[in-house]
Amino acid sequence: MDDISTIIRTGTLVIVCGSLIWGCAEKPAQVTDQALQAIQAAKEAGAMEYAPEELRLAEDEYQKAQEEITTQDNTFVLTRNYDGAKVILTKVVTDAEQAKIKAVTNKQQAKTGAEASMALAKSMLEEAKNRLVQAPRGKGTQADLQALHGDLQAAETTFAEIEPLLAKEDFLGVKAKAESVLALATRVNDQVAHAMQKAGKVKA
């Protein structure tokens, strides 16, 4: 009878120990999936453009976790322990969520800035068109006027490229295009103003 009890106790101990070992050696599949989903959610929120450093941090940590998992995979089965990988993956989830939050915030700010830049560029472009009509014409002005018309045409072409970017929510692209339009229109305005001032002085 004692032998049977000993066998039962031994068997139970083996099962318990085996369960503990298996628990430590179980790959962190669930938290790995959570980490991947968090990174993907951050990307979909625009983190690649609007929170690149935060996203890169999460992706680097995910890579470290995978390296740790590989290290444990190559370790003797009874000594495997994926707790370190779990800790890193949990941090990946947190950092990826922070990247998503920052991306949403930065994207909204970029949208506001892009719309303001677009409005300013449009206003300056209209002013350049009106100014160019008033530019002095006469001997020696043809080449200058041709150059100004070229700048104005380039500004109009660039401005026409803004709307498609806005539709795609490429607010960084919108701002860049708007700034280019603004620079061209400002140059036209300044040169026409200078020509008018010069013509006024000559006339005087």
Secondary structure as GFF3:
##gff-version 3
##sequence-region A 1 204
A	DSSP	alpha_helix	2	25	.	.	.	ID=ss1
A	DSSP	alpha_helix	29	44	.	.	.	ID=ss2
A	DSSP	alpha_helix	47	50	.	.	.	ID=ss3
A	DSSP	alpha_helix	52	73	.	.	.	ID=ss4
A	DSSP	three_ten_helix	77	79	.	.	.	ID=ss5
A	DSSP	alpha_helix	83	133	.	.	.	ID=ss6
A	DSSP	alpha_helix	142	160	.	.	.	ID=ss7
A	DSSP	alpha_helix	162	167	.	.	.	ID=ss8
A	DSSP	alpha_helix	171	203	.	.	.	ID=ss9
###
